[in-house]
Amino acid sequence: MSKFKQQPLYIAVVAGSLASTAMAASDEAVKQDGDINRGQPVLEEVTVTARNRTESLQEIPVAINAFSEKDIERSAMQDLRDVVRSSPGLVYDSSGTMATGAITIRGMSQPGLIGDDTNVAMFVDGVYVSGRASTFMPMMGLERVEVVRGPQSAIYGRNAFSGAMNYITTKPTEEFEAKIEATTGAEGQSGVEARIASAIGDKLAVSLDLVDSESGSTFKQGDTYLGGIDNEAQRLRVLFTPTDTLELDLSVAHVDVHEHHNAGYEVTPNAEHAAEINTMVTGGAPFLIPGVHYTPGINALTPAGMAAVTGAPSAYYGEAKAADPDGFAGNAFGVTNESDLYSLRVNWDIADVTLTSITAASDTVTRSLQGYANAYMAPTMVFAPVIAVDTGFGPVTPTEMMPNYVATVNLGGTNAYLLNVNAYNYGGQPNDDRTAFSQEFRIQSNDAGPLQWSAGLLYSEVELDQWLTSSALAASGSPFGDEINSASIASSILAVDENGNATKITQTNHSTEVTSAFAAVAYDVTDKLNVGVEARYTREDKVADNVLHFTGAQGQVQGDWDWVSPRLIATYTYDEYTNFYLNIARGTKSGGINGGTPVESEMLYDPETNLTFELGAKRTVLDGRGYMNIAAYRIDWDDQHIRQFSQFSNGATIPAAITTNLGAVEIRGIEIETAFQISDNWAFHSAYTFNDAEVVKGVQSVTFGYVDYEAMGLDATAYPFCLPVAGGGCEVMSNLMVSDGDLSGKTMINNYRNTFNAGVRYSRDFANGAEFYMDLSAVWKDKRYINTVNTLWIDDHWDTNLVTGIEGDNWYGQLSVKNLMDDDTPSSAYRPFIWTQNQAPSIVNRMGRMSSLTVGYRF
């Protein structure tokens, strides 16, 4: 029996909610219009354009949240993470930086930094923002943010796999408007934001948005606010309407973001292995425990880069907890992202149809460099026949004479040496040079008849050069002696380059072309029933040129895929207050190409797919003073992308990390949202989500570092393989058992099984026309697992914000307090760079309580 079926509380909640909806519908259906007290306060009606046409939030047959300009301002939203916080059931997670950030909707998370494509598509004014650069988009000059849950591939296209988010910027109008505001606060917070918009004649309007802000941080090293974000952005928008039926909308934006090194630390391992090291197999070097994907004869068990089967702890199991950050080493600046974005939208109304053309281009540069100041002790490979170190006797040959000597291995007739080093982790990913271009043509009906339709074509191309750096910086006070330690690192594969920068260890240059055709039709079968069908055909052609890899450059590989993404929507209008809907949709996310492996079966990975069934009801209650919406869904996720290690190793390094189609997940969930305008002064909103995401097929990859299959809740299998090491024989200890790697029954990582959002708003008008408001919001999120074997987790926690302000005709002021309760539950945890061969995670601390004051003036 599934876990979902064992949840009577949630079943009762759903049943009760549906029953109350039906009863409320029955009660209000008998009312006559004249009986309704229209003088009562009502909720503001929200319209959205999630299906490329204007619709009421309560009528559109999808699960969607929309945040207006007023919501954004009065909730003090600053970036994507604030949108996620306010959206029921969403998760934001990263591998330490926004450059690796990704959104999870309905449990469809990504286990690790997989490929360039995320599971949630990000758009600005309907233009797809390529890759993870979307996380850096500033929230300036926004009219609305829309968050659509569930696969939207038919409408939005590629990679709207589990949902989509659209930033809709404010158009300039014929009215002059301008504002300027300044923010200051504790912990290094500061900022200036400005907007000016005006008509120029009767056919042209222009707007300019500017922002320059520093988010600050409750953690500091020297003059650096750890995890703080410095943001400079500008957007120019020009709207030209030569006739009443033709509109040209040009947008040019520049975004420059610097996220400082995060406020994290590398946790001390707490798990140890009972087996003694088998020196005949490993020569005293680290040792690899293969999973079920191991193939003898391809992945030679040479000592270099193998994971430890020793008595020393190298993993961490349990709850990720807050601790003082390690700080950063050297010039580890964190992440910088600089983007230029251009778009031209043309809308032309001809009779009962609208023709739309959207031309877009972007140029993005991302650089990453992290360096935890936490000592790392482990063997590393040294190829130098002598090491130049001041011992008083000249250069040293790496032999037993050196205090950090481990072993000598022969690689193709060349000696290599394993030497222990004491170092700081130093490197980063992703580093991107990206250019993108897209052209979309669309035609759609714009009349109010029973038949609504649209169709279109899309072409896009992306050129992406992407690389990973990884090196080490020598730690002072090394037990091997600082001279020996520094010289060993300088001669090893962990050495920095001639300029002291972290060394490139992989680089792949990608070229992607996408063509697609889409169509949608919806028809009023009766005055209560509307049925719609949407479909998109997509073809992707990708070329990846692996020009550098620590296992050996593999050169150019080409792949192509095509698929159809359909969706069926049925909407039943019970009465003017109540709509029921059924959604059946298939979502598809791009396949890709792996670098660093010559194994033919590993070079490509296919698209992953999900089939989603969703049943929902949207109910307006209390004469328009409130609403209650509910959605129940099931998702069958197949060919899931999972991060693995390649079966290939060149014998000198660890294998390449690759992506494979080895996963399948079943997800069942419920979403309940309510909002009420209680009186002229008081409003309340809440949401509850239950999301059960269970792995039905999955394999734990070959694991570098300590593996305890019993502690991971996995079954064991004997380790039968023994291949020659360094030209010599080997044997396997008789009691060596390893994990079978089967993840079936585990909970999907980065998924909250339960979440609860609630908020209360108070507002009051003064006699002079000014308005006072207060917004208190709280979010509770359940425990979530960080690793695929469910042995590392972040505990449940509350996140509470308070925003209060006064707004007059021109002047306004706002006091914002984020993390009001000063909760210190970590925000994320991830495994650091691969060369550490360490399963112990890096844990990123949550910002403490932060307050800021904003004052502004509208002209």
N, C-alpha and C positions, 0 to 999 in steps of 0.2 A: 504494500500500500504506500502511495506517495506521501510525502510530508504534508502536502497541501490538504489531502483528505483527512489528515489527523488534526486539523485546526478548527475545532468547533466554534471557538470564539469568533474567528473571522467569517465562518459560514453564517453565524448568527448575525453578525454585523451586516453582512450583505443582504441576508433575508429581511432583516428589520428595515434596512434602508430602502430596499425595493418596495416593501409593503407600505412604508410611510409615504414613499413617493406616489404609489398608486392611490392611497387614501387621500392624500392631499390633492391629487389630480381629480379624484371623484368629487371632493368637496368643492373645489373651485370651479369645476366645469359647469356646475349648476348655477353659478352666480351670473347675474346680469351685469352688463357694463355699468349701468347706472348705480349699482350697489357698491361699486369699488370706490374707496375713499382716495381720490387722486391727490389729496393734500398731504398724504403721508410721505415721508422721505423715502426715496428709492435709490437703489444702486445705480451708479453711472453705467450706461450701456457701453459695452466695449465691442468694437468691430475689428476684425482681423482680415488678413489677405493670404492666409496660409495655402489656399488653393488658387491663388492668382486672381481672385475676385473678392470683392468686399462682402463679408458675411458677419453676422452677429456671433459673438463668442458662444452664446447659448444655443445657437442653431447649427453651427458647423458640426458635422458628424465625425469629429476626431477629438482625441484627448489633447487639450492645448491649454497653455498658460500664456497670458499676455500682460506685459508690464508697460503702462503708459508713461509718458514723460513725468507726470505727477508722481506715479509710483516710484520711478527711478530716483527722483529728487528727494522724496520724503522718506525713502528707505535708505538713502545715502549709498546707493550702489556705485561701485567704483570700477569693477571689472567683471569678467566672466564668472568668477567664483561667487560673487554676490548674487548673480542670476541663478546659479545652480543652487545656492543655499535657499533661495526663496521658491524654488520649483519642487513640488512634491516628488519624492522618490529619486531625484537625481543625485549623482555622485561625481565629484571632481577629484581626480587623483593624478599624481605625477611621480616621476622618478627624480624628485628633488627640485625641479625647476619648471617654469611655465613652458619651456621649450619641449618638455616631454609630457606636458599635461594632456589629459583626455577626459571627456565627459562620458559617464555611463548612464544610460536610460534603461529602466526595466531589467537590470541585471546583466545586460549584454556588454560586459567589460572586456578589456584587452589584458590578458595576462602577460604583462611586460611591454617593452617598447617594440611593438610589432609593426614593421613597415612604416610607410610614410602616411598612410591613410587611417583616419580615425573612424570609429563606429557611429559618430554623430556628425552630420554635415553642418558646416558653419557658413552663413551667408551674410553679406552686407548689401542691403537693397536688392536682394535676389541674386547677387553675384557670388558664386562659390569661392570661398577663401581656401586656397590649396594648402594641404598639409597642416601641421600643428602651429603654423603662424597665426591661426585663427585665435589662439588663446591670448594673443597680445593686442587684439582689437580694443581701442579705448571706447568708453561709453560717453562720447561727447556728441552733442547736437542730435540726440535721439528722440524720435517721436514715439517709438514703441519697440519692444523686444518681444518676439514670439517664440515660444518653445513648444514644438510639436512632438508628442510621444507616440512611438510606434513607427514601423518602417514607412518611409515616404519616398521610396525610390521611383515610383511611377511619376510623381509630380516634380520632385527636386533633383532626381538623377542620382549619379554615382555617390555611393557612400552615405546616403541618408538611410543607413542600414537599420539603426534603431530609433532614429528620430532626426530632427533638424532644429536649428536655431537661426533666427533671422534678425539681424539688427536693421531697423528701418529708420533712416535718418530723416530729419525734419526738412521739408521743402521750403525754399524761400517763397514768399507770397507777395501780393501787391502792397501789403502793409509793412511799414518800417518797424523793425524790432531790433533791440540791442540789449545786451546785458554784460556785466562784468562782475566776477565774484572772486574772493580770495579766501583761502583756507589756511588755518594754522592750528597746531596741536602739539601735544606731548610726543615724545619719542621720535622727533625729526619729521613730523608731518608738516607739509606746506604745499601750496598750490595756487595757481591762478587759472581761471577759465573765462573765456570771453566768446561772445557771438554777436555778429551784426548781420542783418539781412535787410534788403531794400529792393523795391522795384526801380528799374531804370526805363522810363517810358512806360508804355502800356503792354509791351510784348516781352520784356526781359526782366528777370529778377535774379538777384545774386545773394549768396550767403557765405559767410566765412566763420568757421569755428576754430578756436585755438584752446589748447590746454597745455599746461606745464606744471607737473605735480611730482611730489615725492611722498610715498606712502609711509615712510618711516618704519620702525620696528621696535619691539620691546627687547630685542637682543642686539648687542653692539660689540664690535671688536675694533678698537682704535676709533677711527672716524667713520667706519662702515657700519650701516644698519643692516644686520644680517637678514636676508630675505626681503629687504625693502625694494620697492619698485619706483624707479625714476621714469617718468613718462612725458615725452614731448610729442605733440601731434597737432596737425593742421588739416583742415578740410575746406576746399573751395567748391561751391556748388553753383552752377549757372543753369537757370531754367528759361528756355526760349519757347514762346508760344506764338508762332507767326499767324496762326488761324485758330478758330475755336475748336478745331478737330485735330490739330497737330501740335505735339509737344516734344521738345528735345531737352533732355535732362543730362547735363554733364557734371561728373563728380571727379575731383582730383584730391587725393589724400596722401599725407606723409606721416608715418608713425615711427618714432624712435624710442625704444624701450630698453632700459637697463635694469635687470633683476639681479641684485647683489647676491653673493654666495649665501646659500640657505643657512638657517639656524638649526642645523642638524648635528648629529653625532653618530659615530660608528659604535654600535653596542658591543659589549664584551660577550663573547660566546659563553653559553652555559651548558652545552650538551657535549658529552664526550663518548668515545667509542671504547669498548672493552678489549678489542683485538689488538695484539701487538703488531708492530710493523713487520712486514715480511721483506727483509732486506734482499733476499734472493730474487724477488720479483721487482722490487723498487730500487734497490741499491741505496736505500736510505732516502730516496726522493719521494715527493708526493705521488699519489697513486689514484688512478681513475676507477670508479665503480660504474660500469656501464648499466644502462637500463635495458629494456627489451628491444630497443632499436639498435643495439650493438651488432655489428657484422664482423666476424673474424676475418682477418686478411686485408681489411680496408683501414680500420682504425688500429694501427699498431700500438701495442702497449709499451711504448718507450717511456722513460721516466719523466721527460720534460713535460711540464704542464699537467701532470696527473694529480688527482685530488687525494688528500691525505687519508690513509687508513692507519691512524696512529691513536695513541691514547690522549692526545691533546684536544681540547674542545675547539671546534671550528664552526659550530652552528649555534643559533639562538632559537629556542622554542618558548612560546608563552606570549604574554601581553607586551606590546610595544608601549613603553612608558616614557614620560618626559624626563629629560636630564639636561644639565648644562651643555650647551653646544660646544663642539670641539674647536670652533673657529675655522679659519682657513689658512692654507700655507701658500707661500710665494705670492705670485701675482694672479691667483685664482679669483677672477673677477665675477664669476657667476655666469650670466647669460646676457647677451645683447641681441636685439632684433631691430632691424631697420627695414621698413617696407614702404614702397611707393605703389599706390593703387589708383587705377584709372577706370572709369566706366562711362559709357554713353548709352542712354536709354532713349529710344524713339517710340512714342505712342501715336498712332494715327487711327482715328475713328472714321470708319467708312460705313455709312448706313447702319446696319445692325451688327457689325463686327468691328473688332479692334485688332490692328496689326501692331506687333511689338518687335523691336529689334534691340538686343542688348549686346554691346561690344565691350569687352573688359580686358585689361592687362594688368600685370603686377610684377614687381621686382623686389625680391626679399633676400636679405643677408642675415644669417643667424650664426652667432659664435657662442660656444659653451666652454667653460673651463672651471671645474670644481677641484678642490684640493683640501680634503679634511686634514687638519693638523692632529692626526691620531696615528701613533706609531704602528707600522705594519712589519711583522717579522715572518719571513718565509723564504724558501729557496727561490732563486731566479737563475736564468741561463746566462752564462758568460762565455763568449767565443774568443776573447783575447788570450793569446798564448802567454802573455805576461801582463801584469797590472802595475802601472806606474804609481807607486806610493812611496812616500818618504819614510822608509824603515831604517835608514842609516846604512843599508846594504844594497841600495839600488832597487830596480823593479823586482816584483815578486811573481814567481810562477804559481798559478792557482793549484796548490797541492795541500797535503795534510798539514803543511807548515802554517797555513792561514787559519786563524781562529774561527772563521765562518765557513770553512770548507765542508761540503756535503758529499759530493761524488764527482767522478769523471765519467763521461759517456762518450761513445764514439758515434758520430753521425756522418755516415758516408765517407769514412776515412779521416774525418776532422774531429779533433777532440773538442768537446764542450764541457764546461764546468758548472756544477750547481753550487752556488754560494748563498748562504743565508744573508739577508740584508735587513736593515732597520730603516724604514722609509715612510714617507707621507704619500698617500694616494693623490695623484695629480693627473687630471685629464678631463675629457668631456665629450658629450654627444647630446643632440646632433649639432654638427656644423654644416650649414646649408648655404649654397648659392642657388637661388631659385628664380626662374622667370616663368610666367604663365600667361596664356592668351586664350580667350574664349569668345565665341560668337553664337548667339541664340536668336532664332526667328520663331515667333509665335503668332498664331491667329486664334481668336476666340470670340464667341458670341457675346453680345452685351445687351441683349434685350431681356424682357421679363417674361418670356414665354415659357411653356412647359419643358422645352428642350434647351439644355445648356451644353455647349461643347467647346473644345479647344484642341489644338494640334500644334506641333512644332518640331524644329530641328535644332540640334546643338553640336558644335564642334569645339574641342578644346585641346590644347597642347601644353605640356609642362616640361621644362628642361631643369634638371636638378642634379647638382654636384654635391655629394654628401660624404662626410668623413667623420671618423672617430679618432680621438687622440688619447693616448694613455702612456704615462710615464711615472716616475717616482722622484721625490726630492729627499735627499738624505736627512735623517733625523739626527739631531745632536744628542750626545750622551749615549751613543750606541754601545752595547755590551761587547761588540767586536772591536771597538776602537773607532773613533770618528774618521781617521785617515783611511783605514782598511775599508770601512763601510762606504765612504764616499767614493773611493776608487773602484770598488766592486760595482756600485750602481752605475758609475760613469762608463764602465766597460760592458754593461749588461744590456739586455733587450729592453730594460726599463729606463735607459738613459734619455735625458732631454736632448733636444737638437742643439746645433751650434749657437743658437741665440737664446738658449735657456727655456725654450718653449716645449710644451708637451709634444711628443712625437706622434705623427700620424701613423696609425697601424692598419687602418682600412680606408679605402676610398672607392666609391662606386658612382659613376656618372649615369644618370637615368634620363631617358627620353620617353614620354608617354603621349599618345594621341588617343582621343576619345571622340567617337561619333555616336549620336543617338537620335532616335525619332520617337516622339511620344504623342499620345492622343488621349482625350478624356471625353466622356459623354454622360450626361445625367438627364433622366426623364421623369416627369411627374406621372406615374402610372395612374394614380388617383389623386384626389385633392389632399390625401393624407400620406400616400406612399410615394417616395422618390427612390429610384434605383440608378446607380451610377457605376460605370466601368472605366478604369484607367489602365494604361499599359505603356511601357517604355522599352524599346529595343536599344541595347547598348553594345558597342564593340570597342574593345581596348586593344591597342598595340603598344607593347612596351619593349624597349631595348635598354639593357643594363651593361655598362662597360666597367668591369671590376679591374681597376688599374693598380690597386694596391691592396694587399691583404697579408696578415702575418702568417697565414698558411700558404701563401703564394698566390699571386694575381691570376685570376681565371679568365680574364679577357671578356669578350662581348658575348652576351646571351640574349636571345630574342624570344618573346612569348606573346601570344594573342588569345583573347577570350571574347565570347559574346554570349548574351543572355537576354531574357525578357523578364521584366518585373511587372506583374499585374496587380490590380487591386479591385475588389468588389465592395461597393458601399450601398447599403440599404438604410433609408431613413423613414421612420414612421412618426408622423405628428399626431400624438394622442389628442391634444387640444392646444390652445394657444400658449399654454404654459409648459408643456411636456413634449420632449422628443426622445425617441428611442432610436438607436442606430446599431448596425452590424457592419464590422469591417473585417474583411479577409484579404490579407496582403502578403506578398512575398518581397522580402528585402534582400538585396545582393550587395556585397562589398568586394572591391577589386581583388584580383589575384596579384601575383608579383613574382619577382626574380630574386634568388638568393646569390650573393657573392661569396667567394671563399670556399666553394666546394666544387670539385670536378665530378662528383657522383651524379650521374644523369637523372636519377629519380629524385634528387634533391634540388635541382637547379630551378625548377618552377614550383609554385604553389597556386592552387586554383582559387577562384572566388569562394567565399563562404556565403551561405544563404540562411534565411530564416523564414518560416511560415507562421504568421501571426493571426490568431482568431481573437477578435475583440467585440464584446457586447457592452453597450453603454446606454445610460439614461441621463438626460439633462432636464432639470426641473426648476422653473422659476416659481418662487413661493412668496407668500405674504404680500400680495399685490405689488410685486416688483421690488420688494424690500430685501429679497434674499434669493439665493439659489442653492441647490444641492445637486451635485453631479457624481455619478458613479460609473466606473468602468471595470470590467473583469476581463482578463485575457489569458491566453495560452500561447506560448511561443515554442516552436520546435526549431532548434538552431543546429544546423548540420555543416560539416566540413569546416569546423571552427579552426581559425588560425591559432596555432600554439607555438610557442618559442621552444626550440630544441637545440641540441648540439649536433653538428654534422657527424656522420659516420667516418668522415675522412679526417686524418691528421697527418701533417708532414713529419711528425716525430720530434719537432723542435718546439712546438707550442701547443697550447690547448686547441681543440677543434674550433671551427667557426660556429657562431650562433646563427641558426637559420630558422625560417618559418615553415611549418608544415600544416597539412589539413588532417589533423588527428583528433579533433574534438567534436563532441556532440553534447548539447545541453538542452534540458527541458525546463521551461520557466512558466510558472503560474502566478498570477497576481491580481490584486484588487487595488483600486484607487478611489478614494472618497474625498470630495472637496465641498466645502460649504462656505458661504459668506452671507452676512446679514447687516443691513443698515438698521440698527436697533432704534435709533432716534436721530434727530437732527445732529446730535453731537457725537454719538457713539456708533462705532462699526466694529464688527468681529469677523474673522475668517479663520478657517482651520482646514487641515487636510491630513488624512491618514493613508499610508500605503503599506501593503503587504506584498512582498516579492520573494518567491521561493525559486531560486535558480540552482538546479542540481545537475551536476555533471553525470551524464549517462555513458560517455565514452571519453577517455583521455589518458594520456601517458605522461608520467613524470619523466622529464628529459634526463639524459646522462648528467649526473650531478657532480659538480666540483666542490669538494669540501666534505664535511662529515655527513654521513647518512645513517640514520637509525630508523629502519623500516617499521619497527614496532611502534616507536614514538609517533611516527607519521601516520599510523593506522593503515599501513599497507602490508600486503602479504610478502613473504620472502621466497627467494629462489636461490638455488645453489649457483656459485660462480665457477663455471667449468673451464673458462678460457685461460690459456697461458701461452703467450707468444714470446719469442726470443727478445731479450732486452740488451741493447748495446752489443749485439753480436754474441751474447752468451745465452746459456740455458736459463730456465726458470721453473719454479714450482709454485703451486697455490696451496696455502694452508687449508687443511681439511675442513676446518670449521667456518670458513669464510662464506657468509650468506649475504645476499644483496636484495634490494627491493625489486619486486616485479614491475613497479611503476604504474600500476593500475589505479587511476583516480576516480573510478566509478563510485557514485554516491557522495562525493565531496561537494561542498558548497562552492559556487563560483566566487572567485576573488572579487574584491572591491564592490560588494553588493550588500546593501542594508536590507535585512529581512523585514524589518519594521521601521517606519519613520512616522513622525508626527510633527506637523507644523501648526502653529497657532499665533494669532496676533490680534491686538486690539488697537483701535485708533480713536483718538478723541480730538475733536476740533470745536472751536468756539469763535464766533465773530464778535469783535468789539464795536463800540459805537462809532469809532473813527474809521471803520471799514477794514481794519486789520484783522487777520485771522491767526489764532493760536492753534497749534496742532501738536499732538504727541503720538508717536508710533512705537509700540512695544511689541516685539516679535520674538518668538522662541522656537527653536527646532530641536527635536530629540531624534537621534539616530542610533540605531542598534549597533551591536558589535559587527565588525566586518573583518574578513580574513584577508591577509596580505599575500600569503603564498598559496600555491595550488594544493598543497597537502594539508592545509588548515591547521598548521601548528604555530602560526604567528598571526596575531590579530591586534586590531585597535579596538578598545572597549567602547561601549555605548557612552554617549555624552550629550549634554545640552549646549546649545549655542544661542545666546540671548543678546539682542541688540536693542538699544533705546535711542530714538531720534525725536527731538522736540525742536519747535521753531516758531517764529512769528513771521508772517508775510503780509506786507502792506501793499498799497497800490504800486509802489516802486521799490522800496527797500525791503529786504528780507534777511533773516538770520537763522542759523540752524546750529544746534548742538548735537553732536553724534557721539554715542558711546558704543563701541563694538566689543564683543565678548564681555558683556556687562558683569558676568559672574566670575570672570578671570579663570575660565576653565583651561587646564593645561594638558588635556588629552592631545597626543600627537596628531598632526594633520595628515601625515603620510609616512610610509616606510617603504624602502626599496633596497634591492641588492646593489652594492656599489660596483665599480668597474671590474671587469671580468678577470683582469690579471691578478687580483688578490686571491683568487681561488678560495673564497671565503663565503660561506652561506649566511654568516651573521649580517643582519641588515643595517643600513643607515636609517636613522629615525629622524624625521623633521619635526621640530617643535611647533606647536600652534602659537600664534601671536597672543600675548596677554591682553589685558584690558587696555583699550586705546580710545582716547577722547579727542575730538577736534571741534573747532568752531569755524563756521563759514558765514561770511556776510557778503551780500551782493546788492546790485542795483539794476533794475530794468528801466530802460529808457522808453 
